[in-house]
């Protein structure tokens, strides 16, 4: 599903225009991004949670040459689905 498909779904289910649904979805996504940017976790009951995790520096290999290289430390976003979402998917 693409963002446009999600906007259409929200528009139909909430009986609002696609423009309003798009603005609402963009606001939610911006809120999630802003919260994660600050380093705070997000918990959506019945759906799951997002949190920022720190990846430590490590040694890797260049897949083209096989040469060893240092991979720097970085931050990433981790999503953990709720029990309800896991059960619904299965």
C-alpha positions, 0 to 999 in steps of 0.5 A: 500500500502506498501513501496515496492508497492510505489517504484514500482509505482514510478518506472513505472510512472517515467520510472526509475529503482526500485533501483533509485525509492527506493533511491528517496523515501528514500531521500524524507522520510529522508528529511521529518523526518529530518525536523520534527526532527528539529521541522519545519513544512512541507507543500506539496501543493495539498497533505497536511502538517506535523507538530510536536505537543506537547502533555501535561502530563495527567492522564490515566488508565491502561486498564488491571487493571483500575489503574490510572497512569500518562502519561508523556508529549510527542511530536507527528507528525500530518498530515493535508490533503489538500482540494484537497486530501480530495476531491479526497478521497471522 
